[in-house]
Amino acid sequence: MPTARIVPLEAPFESTVTETFQKYLPPGMPPLKLFRTQARNPRVLQRVFAGSLLDPGAIDMRARELVILRTCFRCDSEYEWGVHVALFAKAARLSEADVAATQAQSPAGLPESEDVLLDAVDELHDTSTISDTLWIRLERHYSHAQILELIALVGNYHMISFMTNAARVEREEFAPRFADV
């Protein structure tokens, strides 16, 4: 992979960046390369953290992570996909087969309620909308509040993928690559 286009900041950070990290990162967690890259523009860092959908929301963590992983895979953001596999897959109760399904052209083995999530990610990625047929499938399993959160997650992780890919954020050592699963 080519070298990072924007070198991540190193500590010590300016006070606004330190405050942002303290507010949004778990105690003792060092900031990821993506966060240190975003810190080159403290306003962007703050706004991206403020818009995060990683807190408990309308959809459960397992559904959230399936959506994030599929979105990052479709956007070819190996960085963000690997970070989410490493940091969230176990807590979200995702098996290796579940994680592999997020990379499959025709995922198999997921229940309909999760398969429809991956289909929604694909359709949003390919067409920037959700067809009537897919909307009806989504409504069988999810409320309108949940569907709106799903759409927001896909959009948010497109933005994150754009950032990791365009800035060429270098892979975290602990994060798996697409080929590892």
Disulfide bonds with the S-S distance in Angstrom:
none
